[in-house]
Amino acid sequence: MTTRTALSVIVAATLAVTSFAAVAQGRQQGGGQQAGQQAGQRAGQQQRQAERSMSQDRTMDHQRMQTRDRDRTQDGTQAQKQKQDRIGQAEGGAGNGNGIYGGNLMTTQERNQYREQLRVLQSEQERNEFTARHREQMQQRSKQRGVPVEVTSD
């Protein structure tokens, strides 16, 4: 129960007690039935107003929770996509994020080592330096072997 809801409950209870006390006092003072009826009507109106206020508070709380959950989901999804994009760019530079530049010139063991090295690098700058060195090495192999460099997903 939120503070606002608790406060609404307290206000409603206080209004109800006050209204009933006024009715009782009116009867004791001989104000008659008319004064009692008016006080009862006021109490009923105050009670309905307090209930509306509590209902509005519950609705607002529910909407805030939905908004917060939606924002958290969007933030998490966006962060995950950015992380995948960074890793994909670092791995291949192929644009699609799924390949290794010069993978056709590497052994399976070399490709696995390449992927592992990318995973352990902490900063974007380190990854960029690593992939730049890797590109140079693959271009040299390409010239030595006379084979064009390809981006592979293997």
N, C-alpha and C positions, 0 to 999 in steps of 0.2 A: 504494500500500500504506500503510495507516495505521500509526501508531506501535504501536498495540495488536497489530495483525497481525504486524508485524515482531518485536515482543517475543515473541509466541507462537512464531514460527518459531525464534528464538534459543533460547528455553527448551526447545523440543522437541529441537533439535539438541544442546544441552548435555546433556539427559537421556539421549539416545541414546548419545552419546559416553561419558558417565559409566557407563552400564550396560554398554557393551561393554568398557570398561576394567576394570570390576569382574569381568566374566566372564573376561577374560584373566588378571587377577591371581589369581582363584580357581583357574584351571587351572595357573598357574605355581606356586602354593603347594601344589599337590597336593590341593586341596579336592575333587577328583574331579568326576565327571560330575553329581552331584546339585546341587552348589553352582553349577555352570555353568548348569544348567537353571533353577534358581530365579532366578538373575541374569537370564537370558534372558527369563523370564516377567515379571519386574519391568520390564525394558526394554520389552517389548511393551505392558504395561499403561500405562507412562508415555508411550509413543509414541501409543497410542490416545487417552489423555487430552489430550495436546497437540493432536492432530488435531481432537478434539471442541471444544476451546477455540477453535481457529482457525476452525472452521466456525461456531460461535456468534458470534464477532466479525464474520465476514463477513455473517451474517444481520442482526446489529444495525446494522452500517454501512449495509446495503441499506435497512433499514427507516427509519433516520434520513434517508437521502437521499430516499426517497419522501415522508416527512412534510414535509421542507423544501420539496420541489418542490410538493406539494399546498398548503402554506401560502402559498408565493409566488404560485401561481396564484390562490388565493382572495383574497389581498391585492390583486393587480393587478385582478382582476375587480371587487372591491368599490370600489377607488379610481376605476376607470373609470365605474362606475355613479353614484358620488357626484358626479363631475365632470359627467356628463351631466345629472343631476338639478339641479345648481346652474345650469347654463347654461339648461336648460329652464325653471326657475322664473324666471330673470332675463329670458328672452325673452318670455314671454307671460303668466305668472301664470294660465294656463288650467288648471293642474293636470295636464295631460297632457304639458307640456313641449314641445309642437310648434307653438305658435301665437304670433302677435303681437297684443297687445291693441290694438284699433283698426285692425287691418290693412285692414279694409274702407274706412277713411277715408284711407288712405295710397296714394301712387303706388308703382309697382314700385321706382323709384329710392329713394324714402324707406324702403321696407322693407329694401332691400339695405344702405343706409347705417345703419339701425337695427341690423341683424345685425352689421355690421362694427364698429360702435361697441361693442357688447356683447363682441365677441371681444377687443378691445384693452384693455378695462378690467381692471385687475389684481386688485382686491379685491372681496369680496362687498359691502362698504359702498358702493363706487363704483357697482356694478351696481344695487344697491337704489335709490340716489339717482337714477340715470339712468332706471330704469323708473318711479319715482314721478313724475318730471318728464314723462316720456312719457305716462303715464296722464292727467295733468292736461291736457296738450295735446290728447289724443284726446277727452277729455270736453268740452273747449271746442269742438272741431270738431263733435262730435256735436250740441251745442246749436245752433251756428251753422247747420248744414246740416239739422237736424231728422231725422237718421238715427241709429238706435241703434248703440251701439258693439258690435262683434263681435270675437271672437278668430279670426284666420284663420291657416291654415297655409301660405298662399302667400307 
